[in-house]
Amino acid sequence: MTTNEVGTPASPRTTVLVTGATGFLGRNVLAALSRRPDVTVVAACRTPDQLPADFTGEVRPGDLLDPEYRRTVVRGIDVVCHAGTRGTLWRHAAHARDDFYRPTIDLMEQAIQAGVTRFLFTGTVVVATVRRDGGPSMDDSPVQRAPGWPYQRQIGAVEEWMRANSHRGTQLVAMRLGAFVGAGNTVGLVPLLVPRLRTRLVPWLAGGHSRQALVADTDLGEAFALAATAPGLGDYESFNICGPEFPTTREVVTFLAEQTGVRLPWYSVPFAAGYAFGWLMEALHPVLPGDVPFLTRSIVRLSEDWYCPNDHARDTIGYRPTKDWRQAIREALADAAAEATTTTSRSAP
């Protein structure tokens, strides 16, 4: 134990491992934890050269699909922030099982055996049961596995495993995250919506009145830093991690239209019709152009009414999101435009 300048024992530092440290989520978690004087941050990633230039902590390079790496990467760690997850929006059941579920469960097993005190799992609010009555989806809302979306179903299975194994000495924390927005995010709401809106084929779903659980980059990082270090957590915790507001789909799409020039949808269909059309597009995908169907049932589910209050996270770990979703979207659009310009200049003769 170290001592401070007046000779009294200093508070012990917490060693926190961040997996997926070069991804959108991982980079924000890394930044938030690195600002805490009582934390020693360890970055786990496949490509260390893609880490932020100002990160000077320990790096443990490797692939989480490697069982030996999963066994060794958690040694000497107090808390794991598992941001290195892999997901898809449709089908790929074998991928969801073999590249996501099994490695995640094994990483938690290895963490438990290594004496890790807390493990934070990256989940999603859309694992909860869909509410059509306008009520909230709370942190402990029952898991509802979505048809046609194996990745979401496996997230639910991971949560169920965590509940069943929460008595084994490691605190297991499910971070039910909203849809990501912010600069550097290439797989979130904005990259999903903008190209589809440009086709003029996207309708409103139920009039666009459903609320969206968005969460910005810096709020994500702070949420993980708080959950990694807060005292007094139970053996199993589940936290909704969303932004300070829950805008409607109509508000989000209208804002995107103002910022990008895309046209608003012309008509509206009920969710049942949206799911039916998503199923049809998935079925026809083998004979249609494109790597991903134009519409999937997972996209429709993302558009459901996700009012997921942060109350439990606020009261338990002190999470109070501050970043406005409009600002986060502006930054995402500016970042995408800058990246497109850079790519074009690189490819020019």
DOSE-666445 format. One record per residue: residue in three letters; x, z, y of N, C-alpha, C in turn. Coordinates in steps of 0.001 Angstrom, whole numbers, padded with zeros to 6 digits, always signed. Example, Ala and Ser with C-alpha at 12.3 -4.5 7.8 and 13.67 -1.06 7.14 Angstrom:
2
ala+013190+007800-005690+012300+007800-004500+013200+007800-003300
ser+012850+007080-002250+013670+007140-001060+012900+007870+000030
***
This chain:
349
met+000858+000000-001206+000000+000000+000000+000880+000000+001237
thr+000530-000793+002254+001278-000840+003492+000757+000194+004468
thr+001536+000453+005558+001101+001377+006592+001094+000651+007923
asn+000289+001141+008851+000256+000539+010176+001253+001236+011092
glu+001227+000905+012404+002254+001381+013313+002235+002893+013492
val+001104+003555+013269+001058+005010+013457+001234+005746+012136
gly+001568+005024+011076+001900+005665+009828+000752+005925+008887
thr-000449+005535+009244-001587+005729+008352-001718+004534+007415
pro-002266+004737+006219-002377+003632+005275-003211+002488+005855
ala-002731+001263+005692-003461+000087+006156-004494-000316+005117
ser-005532-000983+005578-006556-001448+004659-005962-002497+003721
pro-006283-002421+002429-005738-003417+001498-006303-004790+001808
arg-005488-005810+001621-005922-007182+001846-006631-007698+000599
thr-007629-008535+000811-008381-009146-000266-007851-010555-000488
thr-007492-010861-001720-006995-012192-002046-008169-013054-002490
val-008431-014116-001738-009599-014962-001977-009136-016372-002347
leu-009600-016833-003490-009322-018194-003942-010463-019106-003503
val-010123-020232-002878-011112-021230-002482-010872-022484-003312
thr-011790-022784-004222-011673-024023-004984-012256-025172-004168
gly-011836-026392-004503-012317-027538-003728-011924-027434-002270
ala-010709-026937-002009-010305-026582-000647-010139-027781+000275
thr-010100-028991-000257-009954-030170+000603-011294-030852+000888
gly-012381-030386+000294-013695-030977+000530-014334-030464+001807
phe-015493-031009+002142-016193-030612+003366-016466-029116+003372
leu-017065-028608+002309-017368-027182+002240-016093-026367+002162
gly-015197-026742+001267-013978-025975+001066-013134-025839+002319
arg-013018-026908+003098-012222-026849+004327-012822-025867+005328
asn-014147-025823+005408-014778-024894+006340-014669-023450+005865
val-014756-023244+004558-014560-021894+004009-013127-021455+004233
leu-012184-022358+003980-010766-022066+004182-010502-021649+005632
ala-011078-022399+006572-010860-022099+007993-011429-020736+008369
ala-012633-020426+007886-013262-019151+008235-012488-017970+007653
leu-012050-018099+006412-011299-017007+005782-009924-016841+006414
ser-009306-017939+006819-007952-017876+007392-007931-017134+008714
arg-009069-017008+009364-009142-016268+010635-009264-014765+010430
arg-009404-014324+009185-009607-012897+008910-008281-012220+008562
pro-007879-011214+009333-006586-010577+009103-006510-009775+007814
asp-007666-009431+007235-007676-008615+006029-007773-009450+004755
val-007613-010773+004887-007763-011675+003746-006490-012497+003546
thr-006074-012604+002300-005031-013550+001902-005718-014706+001198
val-005576-015912+001734-006301-017067+001227-005408-017892+000319
val-005966-018274-000828-005290-019163-001777-006141-020409-001930
ala-005538-021574-001758-006266-022841-001839-006047-023491-003199
ala-007146-023871-003845-007090-024591-005121-007662-025987-004902
cys-006897-027010-005278-007346-028380-005059-006508-029333-005899
arg-006981-030558-006024-006236-031584-006773-005205-032279-005904
thr-005433-032362-004603-004566-033138-003705-004108-032273-002534
pro-003055-031482-002706-002604-030577-001646-002263-031271-000333
asp-001869-032553-000386-001512-033248+000848-002719-033491+001743
gln-003933-033254+001227-005143-033413+002033-005637-032093+002631
leu-004892-031017+002413-005248-029740+003030-005033-029810+004539
pro-005750-028988+005311-005511-028971+006761-004047-028717+007082
ala-003541-029398+008095-002121-029310+008427-001703-027898+008811
asp-002649-027096+009333-002292-025752+009783-002427-024696+008694
phe-002789-025100+007475-002898-024105+006405-001510-023803+005849
thr-001137-022529+005854+000201-022126+005420+000182-021183+004227
gly-000997-020981+003633-001110-020052+002519-000680-020666+001196
glu-000857-019890+000136-000504-020345-001209-001445-021468-001654
val-000887-022438-002344-001671-023552-002885-001488-023573-004398
arg-002598-023682-005113-002556-023794-006568-003171-025143-006959
pro-002328-026171-007054-002858-027504-007346-003263-027650-008806
gly-004302-028437-009033-004754-028681-010396-006164-029218-010414
asp-006649-029504-011608-007975-030087-011803-008848-029085-012548
leu-009998-028756-011988-010883-027780-012610-011493-028273-013912
leu-011328-029542-014238-011764-030032-015542-010761-029688-016642
asp-009602-029185-016252-008552-028790-017197-008756-027323-017593
pro-009051-027021-018863-009304-025633-019276-008132-024694-018982
glu-006907-025158-019162-005749-024303-018906-005644-023962-017424
tyr-005944-024922-016574-005925-024666-015131-006988-023637-014766
arg-008181-023748-015338-009233-022765-015056-008797-021368-015481
arg-008027-021282-016551-007582-019974-017045-006545-019350-016116
thr-005634-020160-015584-004524-019617-014799-004818-019501-013313
val-005720-020327-012785-005907-020357-011335-006534-019073-010802
val-007210-018310-011638-007877-017088-011170-007014-015842-011326
arg-005800-015986-011816-004931-014815-012004-004522-014232-010653
gly-004606-012914-010540-004201-012238-009314-005160-012432-008155
ile-006382-012811-008451-007380-013099-007416-008435-011992-007390
asp-008842-011602-006191-009915-010614-006043-011287-011279-005980
val-011394-012351-005195-012672-013026-004973-012473-014524-005127
val-013402-015172-005804-013401-016632-005923-014558-017195-005106
cys-014238-018124-004207-015251-018927-003512-015222-020312-004162
his-016156-020551-005045-016131-021784-005831-016844-022896-005064
ala-016082-023577-004216-016611-024701-003439-016282-026036-004093
gly-015568-026012-005205-015137-027246-005858-016120-027730-006893
thr-017369-027964-006495-018388-028424-007428-018531-029937-007350
arg-019129-030520-008391-019318-031964-008457-020800-032228-008684
gly-021392-033092-007875-022821-033320-008019-023221-034759-007794
thr-024369-035129-008334-024940-036453-008135-026428-036308-007866
leu-027027-037348-007280-028431-037290-006909-029369-037802-007988
trp-028825-038370-009053-029765-038867-010060-029045-039006-011401
arg-029829-038991-012441-029397-039196-013825-028054-038553-014127
his-027193-039277-014850-025868-038781-015211-025935-037395-015849
ala-026788-037246-016848-026960-035949-017499-025661-035466-018135
ala-024912-036390-018754-023646-035998-019385-022653-035515-018336
his-022612-036182-017179-021740-035752-016083-022118-034348-015618
ala-023407-034116-015422-023864-032808-014945-023516-031706-015934
arg-023584-032026-017220-023289-031033-018250-021782-030824-018420
asp-021048-031928-018575-019636-031838-018960-018698-031625-017773
asp-019038-032174-016610-018147-032080-015455-018582-031019-014454
phe-019792-030484-014637-020255-029442-013720-020588-028144-014449
tyr-021597-028168-015311-022074-026922-015902-021000-026233-016749
arg-020459-026922-017726-019505-026276-018632-018247-025781-017917
pro-017614-026581-017044-016451-026044-016321-016794-024862-015417
thr-017985-024886-014807-018372-023776-013935-018553-022487-014723
ile-019234-022583-015851-019430-021392-016680-018088-020869-017190
asp-017222-021775-017606-015917-021335-018105-015075-020722-016991
leu-015140-021282-015783-014383-020696-014679-014870-019271-014404
met-016173-019036-014466-016679-017675-014289-016239-016771-015427
glu-016249-017296-016646-015751-016515-017791-014294-016113-017574
gln-013466-017065-017163-012056-016773-016924-011887-015768-015793
ala-012721-015874-014758-012648-014931-013644-013015-013520-014106
ile-014048-013404-014920-014454-012099-015442-013328-011491-016279
gln-012744-012293-017158-011674-011799-018023-010416-011437-017236
ala-010189-012110-016086-009009-011836-015269-009223-010654-014330
gly-010427-010080-014306-010687-008928-013459-011046-009265-012023
val-011464-010509-011771-011942-010871-010437-013153-010008-010106
thr-013193-009465-008899-014265-008527-008552-015541-009224-008079
arg-015400-010442-007530-016582-011140-006996-016387-012647-007136
phe-017458-013324-007509-017426-014782-007693-018606-015389-006940
leu-018318-016277-005971-019345-016951-005189-019538-018356-005732
phe-020764-018663-006119-021105-019961-006691-021853-020804-005660
thr-021467-022059-005522-022121-022967-004588-023359-023572-005225
gly-024520-023116-004768-025786-023642-005250-026539-024337-004139
thr-027843-024407-004249-028663-025111-003275-030047-024480-003207
val-030656-024522-002024-031995-023971-001886-033010-024775-002684
val-032725-026047-002987-033722-026874-003665-033789-026580-005164
val-033065-025550-005612-033241-025091-006987-034491-024216-007101
ala-034987-023752-005961-036153-022861-005961-037436-023640-006232
thr-038491-022904-006527-039798-023506-006764-040335-024101-005466
val-040818-025333-005550-041393-025998-004379-042651-025271-003926
arg-042741-025013-002621-043929-024387-002041-044724-025450-001296
arg-046015-025543-001580-046884-026484-000876-047886-025753+000016
asp-047749-024421+000094-048701-023631+000876-048122-023180+002214
gly-046915-023681+002546-046286-023306+003807-045529-022011+003756
gly-045558-021317+002623-044862-020043+002502-043364-020226+002339
pro-042607-019131+002474-041150-019225+002385-040652-019282+000941
ser-039533-019976+000759-038782-019911-000495-037708-018856-000295
met-037911-017693-000881-036990-016588-000668-035763-016732-001571
asp-034777-015875-001311-033513-015954-002041-033687-015775-003546
asp-034692-015000-003930-034924-014737-005353-036082-015555-005914
ser-036475-016636-005207-037543-017491-005718-037153-018037-007080
pro-038092-018107-008023-037764-018579-009376-037193-019987-009376
val-036297-020224-010317-035716-021551-010487-036783-022509-011005
gln-036825-023693-010410-037712-024756-010882-036845-025992-011125
arg-036747-026409-012366-035878-027540-012688-036606-028847-012414
ala-035979-029691-011608-036618-030922-011149-036462-032034-012177
pro-037540-032720-012527-037433-033850-013450-036619-034983-012833
gly-035789-035605-013661-035012-036742-013194-033782-036398-012392
trp-033434-035128-012302-032265-034717-011511-031427-033717-012318
pro-030606-034203-013246-029848-033306-014125-028941-032324-013384
tyr-028336-032750-012285-027441-031857-011556-028192-030628-011037
gln-029389-030838-010453-030178-029718-009974-030582-028805-011121
arg-030913-029405-012248-031316-028610-013409-030162-027739-013904
gln-028944-028281-013846-027790-027502-014296-027441-026386-013314
ile-027696-026592-012028-027512-025499-011068-028433-024335-011434
gly-029680-024662-011768-030601-023622-012211-030100-022913-013448
ala-029515-023662-014378-028979-023062-015601-027802-022139-015289
val-026966-022516-014312-025854-021651-013915-026384-020342-013338
glu-027398-020423-012466-027974-019201-011907-028521-018294-013000
glu-029178-018882-013984-029716-018085-015084-028594-017415-015863
trp-027486-018133-016077-026322-017547-016761-025772-016373-015940
met-025696-016555-014628-025162-015496-013770-026011-014227-013857
arg-027318-014397-013828-028183-013222-013939-027963-012505-015273
ala-027836-013283-016336-027689-012694-017667-026329-012033-017867
asn-025334-012397-017064-023973-011878-017256-023505-011010-016088
ser-024438-010553-015277-024063-009789-014087-023660-008347-014385
his-023718-007963-015646-023383-006590-016024-021933-006450-016479
arg-021133-007510-016372-019814-007540-017006-018664-007182-016073
gly-018962-006607-014906-017901-006091-014046-017528-006967-012875
thr-017945-008222-012865-017700-009111-011732-019013-009358-011008
gln-019038-009104-009705-020238-009384-008927-020421-010902-008838
leu-021586-011390-009215-021867-012820-009240-022858-013139-008126
val-022462-014045-007238-023223-014317-006024-023590-015797-005972
ala-024883-016093-005972-025365-017463-005845-025604-017759-004369
met-024879-018719-003840-025040-019140-002454-025981-020344-002446
arg-027241-020106-002147-028223-021189-002106-028151-021859-000731
leu-027467-022970-000669-027150-023611+000598-028195-024651+000977
gly-028398-024805+002285-029213-025888+002795-028442-027190+002780
ala-029060-028254+003273-028412-029566+003325-027321-029557+004388
phe-026136-030055+004025-024987-030009+004921-025146-030992+006079
val-024746-030556+007276-024598-031445+008421-023324-031046+009154
gly-022661-032049+009717-021443-031777+010461-020391-032837+010225
ala-019377-032824+011061-018303-033806+010970-017565-033675+009646
gly-017233-034812+009057-016494-034812+007809-017350-034794+006572
asn-018670-034724+006742-019556-034690+005587-019994-036109+005230
thr-019626-036574+004055-019921-037953+003657-021037-038054+002625
val-021581-036915+002193-022592-036965+001130-023852-036185+001484
gly-024040-035861+002743-025175-035034+003132-026350-035832+003645
leu-027162-035167+004438-028423-035739+004893-028231-036999+005736
val-027313-036943+006704-027136-038087+007601-026646-039320+006855
pro-025601-039238+006028-025182-040435+005281-026253-040956+004330
leu-027135-040076+003890-028211-040480+002979-029320-041222+003717
leu-029713-040716+004882-030875-041243+005576-030601-042512+006379
val-029505-042537+007129-029311-043616+008097-029355-045005+007469
pro-028599-045293+006410-028666-046655+005856-030033-047004+005290
arg-030759-046039+004773-032096-046313+004251-033094-046564+005382
leu-032961-045829+006458-033855-046042+007593-033650-047429+008212
arg-032446-047946+008129-032173-049271+008700-032933-050372+007971
thr-033339-050143+006735-034038-051170+005972-035498-051309+006379
arg-036033-050353+007105-037447-050324+007512-038393-050139+006333
leu-037854-049775+005163-038689-049631+003974-039042-048175+003669
val-038472-047248+004414-038663-045827+004122-039933-045328+004811
pro-040883-044757+004066-042088-044187+004687-041879-042716+005027
trp-042780-042189+005846-042869-040740+005953-043414-040212+004633
leu-042977-039056+004237-043558-038361+003093-044437-037250+003641
ala-045733-037312+003314-046702-036326+003808-046638-036187+005328
gly-046483-037329+005992-046480-037331+007447-045194-036857+008092
gly-044184-036498+007291-042935-036003+007852-043017-034587+008384
his-044025-033839+007943-044240-032498+008491-043517-031395+007723
ser-042883-031737+006603-042160-030719+005839-040906-030289+006604
arg-040540-029025+006417-039377-028479+007117-038108-028672+006283
gln-036999-028869+007002-035725-029117+006340-034777-027932+006532
ala-034137-027540+005442-033174-026439+005480-031783-027032+005687
leu-031396-027191+006942-030083-027737+007281-029121-026592+007571
val-027835-026850+007328-026824-025843+007677-025547-026566+008080
ala-024984-026134+009186-023835-026814+009775-022515-026293+009221
asp-021490-027076+009458-020152-026828+008929-019619-025415+009194
thr-019590-025005+010455-019009-023707+010783-019850-022544+010258
asp-021163-022717+010230-022019-021674+009662-021783-021523+008160
leu-021553-022636+007474-021231-022573+006049-019964-021757+005815
gly-018922-022066+006580-017672-021338+006406-017825-019859+006641
glu-018544-019503+007715-018727-018089+008034-019548-017380+006965
ala-020558-018062+006414-021380-017446+005369-020532-017074+004161
phe-019663-017974+003724-018804-017673+002577-017818-016568+002902
ala-017256-016576+004114-016312-015523+004489-016995-014162+004486
leu-018221-014102+004974-018964-012841+004968-019295-012397+003546
ala-019788-013329+002730-020160-012971+001363-018942-012596+000524
ala-017783-013131+000858-016561-012811+000122-016037-011421+000445
thr-016340-010909+001626-015711-009670+002085-016674-008519+002342
ala-017982-008786+002353-018943-007726+002678-018953-006643+001605
pro-019021-005375+001997-019104-004296+001015-020527-004125+000507
gly-020659-003420-000596-021958-002961-001039-022863-003978-001686
leu-022321-005062-002218-023172-006038-002893-023555-005550-004290
gly-024683-006045-004783-025106-005714-006129-024376-006549-007167
asp-024655-006265-008436-024006-007011-009514-024379-008488-009470
tyr-025615-008781-009048-026035-010169-008859-026745-010274-007519
glu-026338-011279-006743-026973-011524-005451-027279-013010-005324
ser-028323-013317-004591-028667-014699-004265-029008-014753-002789
phe-028313-015627-002047-028495-015709-000609-028915-017113-000190
asn-030010-017230+000547-030296-018463+001273-029309-018571+002423
ile-028640-019713+002531-027700-019953+003620-028127-021230+004335
cys-028872-021056+005420-029384-022194+006187-029064-021971+007661
gly-029445-022941+008492-029192-022838+009909-030191-021942+010620
pro-030088-021848+011950-030975-020962+012708-032388-021501+012869
glu-032593-022807+012611-033917-023421+012733-034234-024221+011474
phe-035511-024498+011295-035966-025346+010194-036781-026504+010781
pro-036079-027550+011257-036797-028674+011874-037595-029435+010831
thr-038655-030101+011277-039410-030941+010360-038648-032232+010088
thr-039008-032886+008989-038419-034185+008696-038655-035154+009852
arg-039839-035096+010446-040143-035982+011570-039206-035713+012745
glu-038918-034454+013020-037988-034126+014110-036584-034661+013813
val-036135-034497+012570-034789-034948+012212-034688-036462+012281
val-035659-037162+011705-035615-038622+011691-035759-039180+013105
thr-036622-038580+013913-036770-039025+015295-035462-038857+016058
phe-034787-037754+015834-033498-037532+016487-032473-038569+016017
leu-032446-038848+014719-031537-039875+014207-031837-041235+014826
ala-033120-041539+014984-033513-042812+015594-033009-042895+017029
glu-033114-041804+017765-032642-041783+019144-031128-041969+019223
gln-030420-041402+018256-028963-041434+018287-028372-042734+017733
thr-029073-043386+016827-028503-044544+016128-029240-045849+016387
gly-030448-045770+016906-031208-046986+017135-032024-047455+015952
val-032054-046704+014851-032897-047092+013723-034355-046906+014107
arg-035239-047653+013451-036675-047566+013739-037311-046451+012911
leu-038342-045868+013474-039085-044851+012745-039926-045498+011640
pro-040203-044760+010569-041064-045307+009512-042423-045737+010058
trp-043011-046767+009442-044280-047320+009900-045499-046614+009315
tyr-045334-046008+008145-046509-045488+007457-046109-044236+006684
ser-047097-043564+006109-046854-042326+005377-047490-042411+003994
val-046865-041764+003022-047419-041665+001672-047342-040208+001236
pro-048206-039776+000322-048122-038403-000203-046909-038244-001101
phe-046531-037008-001343-045359-036752-002188-045543-037327-003589
ala-046751-037277-004122-046972-037816-005468-046597-039286-005525
ala-046964-040054-004487-046606-041471-004451-045103-041642-004295
gly-044474-040768-003514-043024-040835-003358-042293-040620-004670
tyr-042741-039618-005437-042115-039378-006734-042335-040551-007687
ala-043513-041134-007655-043802-042272-008524-042922-043461-008166
phe-042759-043721-006868-041924-044839-006444-040449-044558-006769
gly-040025-043303-006607-038656-042945-006974-038395-043184-008444
trp-039357-042810-009279-039211-043052-010723-039107-044548-011009
leu-039917-045348-010308-039895-046798-010519-038545-047379-010104
met-038011-046956-008980-036713-047457-008529-035599-047070-009500
glu-035675-045873-010064-034688-045474-011071-034787-046360-012310
ala-036047-046634-012743-036247-047449-013940-035771-048880-013731
leu-035928-049402-012503-035549-050786-012215-034093-050927-011791
his-033407-049803-011627-032033-049855-011108-031114-050793-011890
pro-031183-050850-013216-030266-051741-013935-030381-053212-013538
val-031537-053641-013017-031700-055051-012667-031730-055265-011152
leu-031528-054209-010374-031510-054327-008925-030089-054150-008405
pro-029778-054724-007230-028427-054572-006670-028172-053151-006188
gly-026911-052798-006077-026539-051483-005563-026083-050531-006641
asp-025199-049607-006247-024676-048627-007194-025648-047472-007435
val-026504-047206-006450-027459-046103-006525-028835-046654-006171
pro-029885-046225-006849-031225-046693-006486-031548-046415-005024
phe-032355-047286-004435-032758-047118-003041-033457-045777-002839
leu-034289-045402-003787-034986-044120-003725-034942-043476-005098
thr-034714-042177-005129-034720-041417-006375-035642-040212-006213
arg-036047-039651-007344-036887-038460-007290-036157-037285-006642
ser-034825-037277-006745-034065-036205-006107-034160-036295-004590
ile-034153-037514-004033-034285-037673-002583-035664-037201-002128
val-036680-037505-002919-038024-037044-002583-038069-035521-002605
arg-037451-034916-003610-037456-033449-003690-036728-032842-002486
leu-035637-033464-002060-034932-032978-000881-035824-032994+000361
ser-036832-033869+000355-037722-034015+001511-038927-033074+001459
glu-039039-032278+000415-040133-031305+000338-039991-030270+001452
asp-040948-029377+001551-040948-028354+002592-040027-027210+002199
trp-038828-027180+002799-037848-026162+002450-037706-025184+003619
tyr-038596-024210+003633-038492-023117+004582-037877-021942+003838
cys-036598-021722+004077-035814-020768+003274-035137-019765+004203
pro-035844-018722+004606-035292-017771+005584-033989-017136+005110
asn-033138-016828+006092-031838-016201+005818-031909-014680+005846
asp-033085-014111+005759-033257-012676+006007-032350-011803+005133
his-032301-012115+003833-031505-011281+002929-030020-011391+003265
ala-029552-012592+003577-028146-012765+003958-027845-012069+005283
arg-028786-012109+006203-028602-011414+007492-028490-009911+007283
asp-029412-009355+006502-029463-007904+006335-028351-007373+005445
thr-027853-008191+004518-026887-007713+003520-025444-008001+003902
ile-025170-009196+004414-023779-009556+004731-023579-009849+006214
gly-024633-009772+007011-024502-009996+008448-024468-011452+008861
tyr-025022-012339+008036-024997-013768+008343-026020-014100+009426
arg-025523-014657+010541-026380-015084+011652-025912-016456+012124
pro-026510-017510+011616-026065-018858+011979-026316-019137+013458
thr-025440-019942+014049-025531-020192+015486-025525-021672+015849
lys-025073-022545+014972-024872-023941+015374-026161-024736+015286
asp-026492-025431+016368-027695-026240+016436-027551-027480+015559
trp-028596-027807+014802-028524-028936+013884-028331-030265+014610
arg-028841-030372+015835-028665-031598+016603-027197-031831+016938
gln-026512-030779+017352-025093-030899+017657-024303-031271+016414
ala-024649-030664+015287-023954-030982+014037-024161-032444+013654
ile-025374-032968+013849-025635-034372+013533-024882-035285+014489
arg-024853-034946+015778-024070-035740+016726-022615-035836+016289
glu-022055-034701+015883-020659-034679+015452-020461-035499+014182
ala-021433-035441+013265-021341-036230+012039-021372-037721+012348
leu-022256-038135+013248-022351-039552+013607-021090-040023+014320
ala-020560-039201+015213-019325-039563+015917-018161-039669+014943
asp-018102-038761+014000-017031-038787+013009-017131-040035+012133
ala-018359-040373+011717-018549-041567+010897-018168-042828+011661
ala-018505-042881+012953-018147-044041+013767-016636-044164+013923
ala-015975-043036+014138-014520-043061+014271-013859-043487+012975
glu-014386-043008+011843-013828-043388+010546-014030-044875+010290
ala-015195-045406+010662-015461-046831+010473-014508-047670+011316
thr-014234-047227+012547-013305-047944+013415-011902-047936+012844
thr-011491-046772+012320-010161-046656+011724-010035-047551+010495
thr-011069-047559+009652-011040-048389+008451-010979-049862+008806
thr-011740-050279+009827-011750-051671+010238-010386-052092+010772
ser-009758-051235+011581-008457-051570+012136-007383-051657+011079
arg-007517-050820+010021-006531-050857+008929-006652-052132+008117
ser-007905-052629+007979-008120-053793+007134-007945-055099+007881
ala-007807-055016+009227-007651-056237+010008-006288-056867+009723
pro-006213-058219+009685-004934-058888+009413-003968-058704+010568
***
